[in-house]
Amino acid sequence: MVFVEQPKKVIFGVAADWTKKLDRLIRNIMRVYSQKFNLIYLLLFFVLCIACNTRSSADIKNKSSFKPIIERLFIQGNWKDAIDIANIELQRTTSDKQNSYYYLVLGQNYFFLEDYDLSETNFKKAIENSKENADSEHLGEAYYGLGDINYLKWAYFEQEDALNISKAYLDSSLIQAKQGKLLELESKVLYRLGSILQIQGQNEESLKYFEKGLKISFSISDTVGMIRNDTHKAAELMRSGKLDSALFHYTRAYNHGKQINSNYTEAHSLCNLGQYHFDIDETPEAKRYFDKARYLSEELGQRIVMCRSYYGLSLIERRLGNKENAVKYAKKGLKSATDKEYVVYMQAFRRLIENIEKDNN
């Protein structure tokens, strides 16, 4: 049965030292599969797998037992749990390729936890390890990770020199993607290069990148890639006044985010829909979307999405004439931005607060 297969793979991989990891394993499996399993069934199934496991310890030692759970935790926004498991696996694995994978996992999850120093450190370890073992897949992903970090430094921290560094890493990632025929990675790089062009105001060029990335993602059923490229394509369509098409792509990105249970993606998509409805003067609908985004982003503790939702809610309250609430959300946003020194958001919230204070004066 399908619903048994994945936990079986997970459980077999820890049979050799299950007494040390039982508690952590059960807690994380229940977090990931809580809608499909109950605790009694899982415990019985775990014992059965241990009893029936006849594979050698040497074989078990080199298997990645937690990969399905780590990937699911990452999608759901349980980044700290994914980091904990990856660190455990790094201590026990003897496979160089698995080391690259777990360094990559750490880099990606620290990135979304907004600990960019630790993220960068682990991406560099993944690159070093992958180069030694001619591992193009993990090498390309790690290059992308460093490109993404430097993109943020440029776009959010206003470090102008980071843009060229970002492009260099992204170009290296794209080379690995094409050499290894890694279409999912290629789509991701195209999305990021397109978003750079978008910020620079090269709208027609950026749209070409998003459309190409979207085409690749559709060809391989890459849902996350579809979401990325749909979102940014929608923004370009919005700028050109193609409102119905923009709404279609924003809505599809949102639905895909819900489909894969990606809380981070869903929160961003809610902000996008909120901004869309705000821009066409559908204020109550905009408020509904931004409120949902705020709840999700606060639960995740992800400050970039929190800033987006607070900014949108502040604009809405200002439009409705609720000055006190408008200032409240703007100050919340300013605090979130200041916590991580997101310079662009800090400046935006300060300007917004000043403008609100000037209203009716």
N, C-alpha and C positions, 0 to 999 in steps of 0.2 A: 504494500500500500504506500502511496506517495507520502502520506503524512508521517510515516514511520522512518522513511529512508534518510532524511537529513539528520535528525537527532542521532540515528544509529551511527552515522559517520563521525559525528561529533564525539559520542560517548566512547567508541572503540579507541580513539586516539589517546585517551587518558587512562586506559586500564592499568598501565604499569604503576602509576602513582596516584590512583584515584582517591586515596584517603586524604591526601593533602588538598585536593581540589574539588571535592564533592560539593561542599557548601557553595563555593563560587559558581561552579558549573550549573547547579540546579537553579540558583538565583537568576543567572543570566539567561538560561534556557527559558525559564518561566517569563522573564521580561520580554523575550523575543517571540515566544510562541504561546503567550497567555491565552489567545483566542482559540487555540486548537487543542490544547492539552490541559489536563488537570494534574495537580501535584502527585496524587496517588499513582496515577498511570505512569508518570515520568519516573518515579522512584522504583516502581516495579520493573519498568522497562530497563532502567539503569542496571539493576541487580541482575536481570536476565542477560544483558549484554556482557557484563563482567564474567558471569558464570560460563557463557558460551564462547568467550574470546580465547581462541587457541593460537593466535598469531604470536610470533616471537617478539621479545622486548626490543630487539634491534630494529625490527620492521616498524614497530610502533614509534620508536624514538625519532624517526625521520619523517613521520607523517604530521601534516598540519591539521590538528584536530579542531581548532577553534575558528578556522577561517569563516565558515558560514555564519557563525554567531557574531564575530567581529564585524563582518560586512553589514549584517542586519542592524547591529547596534549603531554603526556609523550612519546608516540611512535614517534611523529613527532619531538621531541627535543625542544618543547616549554615549557621548565622546569619552567621558572619563572612564566608563566601564570598558570601552574598547581599548583604551590605553592600558588599563590594568592587565587585561588579558594578554595584550601584545607583549608587555614587559615580562610576564610569566613565560610566555612561549620563547622569547629571546634567550632566556636563561637555560632553556632545556634543548633547543634545537642545535643540531650539528650540520645542518644544511646551509650552504652559503646563499642559495637562492631564497630559502625561507628567511634568512637574516635580512636580505634585501627587502623582502615583502613586509616584514614586521617593522623595519625602519621606516618604510613608506607609510605603513599604517599609522605609526606614531606621528610622522610629519603631517599627515592629512588630518588626524584628529586634534592635534595641538593647534593646527591652523584654524579649525572651526571653534576651538576653545579660545581663540584669539591670543594664544601664547606664541607669538611669531618667532621669538628667539629659539625656543625649543623645537618649533616646527622646522625652522631653517637648519638647525643642527642635525636633525634626523633625516631630512631630505639629502643633506650632504653625505651622511653616512650611507644612505641608500645608493647614492651615485658612486661613491668609492667602492662599495661592495659589488655593485652591478657591473662596473667596468672590469673588475678583476675576473668576473665570471661570464663576461660576454652576454649579459642578461639585458637584452634590448627593451623588453617590456617594462621592467621596473626602472631601468635607466631613463626611459622616456617619460614615465610618470613622475619620477623625481625631478627631472628637468622642468616639467610642467609646474610642479609644486613650487620650485624656486622662482619660476616666472610669475606665478600667481602672487607670491609674497611681495615681489618687487613691484608688481602692478599695484598692489594695495599701498605700498610705500609712496608710489607716485600719485595715485588717485585719491587717497585718503589722508596721507601724511604730508603731501606736497613736497616730496623729495624728488626734484626734477631729474637728478642723475639716475634715479632708479628705473626710469622708463627704458633707457637703452639696455640696461642690465636685464630687465624683464624680457625685452624682445630677443636678446641673445639666447636666453634660456629657452624661450618658446620656440625659436628657430631650431635649437638643438633637439627639443622634444619632437618637433614636427619631422625632423630627419629620421629619428628613431621610429616614429609612427609609420612613416612611409616605407622604410627599409623592412620593418617587421610586419607590414600590412596590418597595423593595429588601428582599425578604423574608429573604434570608440575614442581612442586617444587623439586621433587626427581631428575628429569632430570637436573635441574639447579645446584643442589648440586654436582651431579656426574661430571658435566662439570667443576666446580670450583676445585674439588678435583683432577680431571684429569689434569687441567692446572698447579696445584702445582707440581704434579709428572713430568709434562713435563719440567718445569723450572729446576727441580732437575736432569734431564737427565734420568729419568726412563721411557723411551719411550714406551716400550712394555706394561707396566702397565697403563700408561696414555691412550694409545690407547684403552685398554679394557674399561676404564671409559667412553671415548667418544662414543664408539660403543654402550655401554649399554644405555647411555643417549639418543643417537640418536634413538635407537629402541623404547624407551619409548615415545619420542616426536612424532615419526611417528604414534605410536598407538593411540595417542589422538589428532593428527593434531595440534600440538604445534609448530607453525611456528618459533617463536623466539628461542625455544629450538633446533629446527633443525639447525638454523643458528649458534648458539653457538657451537654445537658439530660438525657440518660440518666443520667449520673453523679450529678448533683445530685438528680434524682428518686429514684434508688436510695437515696441517703442519707436522704431523708425517709421512704421506705418502710421502711428499716432502723429508724429511730427509732420508727415506729409498730408495729414487730414483724412486718411482712410480709416475712419473710426470703426466701421463694422468689421473690417479685416483685423484691425488692432484688437478689438474685443474678442474676436474668434481665437486669436493666438494667445492672448492673456488667459482666456477661459480654459483653453486646452492645456496650457502649462499648469494651471491650478488643478485641473482634474487629474492630470498625470501625477502631480505631487501627492495628492490624496491617495491615488491608486497604489503607489509604492510606499505609502505611509512615511513620507519624508517630511518631518515637521518643519525643518529649516526651509526647505523648498516651498512648502505650503505657506509659511509665514511671509516669505518674499512675494509669492504670487498674490496673496491677499493684499499686500501693500500696493502691488501693481494695479490690481483691480480697484482698490480704493482711490488711487491717484487718477485712474481713468475716469471714474464716476465724478470725482471732484472737478476735473478739468472740463467736463461737459455739464457742470452745475447740477448734478444729481447728488446733493449734499447728504441726505439721509442714507442713501445707499453707500456712499463713500465712507460715512462714519461707521456703518455696520462692518465693512471690510477691514477698516483700520483698527477697530476694536478687537476683532478676531485676531488680527496680526499681533496686536499688543499682548493679548493673553498668551499666544503661542511663544512669542519672543521672550517674554518674561519667564515663562516656564523653562525655556532653553537657556536663558541667561546670555543670549547672543546679542551683543551691543549694537552691531551694525543694523540688524533688523529692528531692534528696540528704537534706535535713532530714527529709522524710517517711519515707524508707526507713530512715535511721539510727534514727529514733525507734521505728519499728515493730520493727526488729531488736533494739534495746535492750530493749524490753518483752518480746519473745520470750525472749531470753537470760535475763532476770530471772525469767521464769516457769519456765524450765527449770533455774534454780538456778545458772546460769553467771555469777556476779557479775562476774568479770574481763571477760568479753566484753560484758556489759551496760554496764559503765562505759566500755569502749573505744568502743562505738558511740555512746553518749551524748556522749562527749567529741568524737568526730568531728562529730557533729551540732552541738554547741555551737560548734565552730570554723567550720563552714560558715555557721551563722546569724550569727556575729559578723563574718565577712568582709563581709557585706552589711548588718549591723546590723538583722536581722530580729528586732525586740524580742520579739514573741510567741514565736518559737521559742527565742530565747535564754533567756527566762524558763522555758519548758517544760523545756528540757534541764537547766537548773540545778536545778529542782525534782526532776527525775527522778534526777539524780546524787545529790542529797541523800537521796532516799528509798532508792536502792539501797545507799548507804553505811550507812544505818540498819538494813538487813536483817540479821538474825541477830546484832545487836549487843546 
